[in-house]
């Protein structure tokens, strides 16, 4: 719904303060874009989690292979 030029919008003081707290700093114009490069840092917890996952998959494959060998020898 559009407001006509004769109508005014009513905004409570709390929301007005909230919007004012998120105002842009005066040194940045809205048309200027700043490029921010996010460098992905190596997180030791993430590496440990990935290593645990790889080791779990490898152990499941190993147990499967050993089980297959066991049944192959057993059914001869």
C-alpha positions in Angstrom: 0.0 0.0 0.0 1.5 3.3 -1.0 1.2 6.4 1.1 -0.2 9.5 -0.6 1.8 12.7 -0.2 -0.8 14.0 2.2 -0.6 11.0 4.5 2.2 10.5 7.1 3.7 7.4 8.5 3.6 6.8 12.2 6.8 5.3 13.6 7.3 4.7 17.3 10.3 6.1 19.0 11.9 2.7 19.8 12.0 1.5 16.2 13.2 4.9 15.1 16.2 4.6 17.5 16.8 1.1 16.3 17.0 2.2 12.7 19.2 5.1 13.6 21.6 2.8 15.4 22.2 1.0 12.0 22.8 4.2 10.0 25.8 4.1 7.7 29.0 5.8 8.8 29.5 9.2 7.1 32.8 8.2 5.4 31.0 5.6 3.2 28.7 6.6 0.4 25.9 4.2 -0.5 27.1 3.9 -4.1 30.7 2.8 -3.1 31.2 -0.9 -2.8 34.0 -2.1 -0.6 35.6 -5.5 -1.6 36.1 -7.7 1.4 38.1 -10.9 0.9 37.4 -13.6 3.4 40.4 -15.8 3.9 39.5 -19.3 4.9 41.6 -20.1 7.9 42.5 -23.7 8.8 40.5 -24.6 11.9 42.2 -27.3 13.9 38.9 -28.6 15.1 37.6 -28.8 11.6 40.7 -30.7 10.5 40.4 -33.1 13.4 36.7 -33.7 12.6 37.5 -34.4 8.9 40.4 -36.8 10.0 38.0 -38.6 12.3 35.4 -39.0 9.5 38.0 -40.3 7.1 39.4 -42.8 9.7 35.9 -44.0 10.4 35.1 -44.6 6.8 38.5 -46.3 6.3 37.9 -48.6 9.3 34.4 -49.6 8.0 35.9 -50.4 4.6 38.7 -52.5 6.3 36.2 -54.4 8.4 34.0 -55.1 5.4 37.0 -56.4 3.4 38.2 -58.6 6.3 34.6 -59.9 6.7 34.5 -60.7 3.0 37.8 -62.5 3.2 36.7 -64.5 6.2 33.5 -65.7 4.5 35.4 -66.5 1.3 37.8 -68.7 3.3 35.0 -70.2 5.4 32.7 -71.2 2.5 35.5 -72.9 0.5 
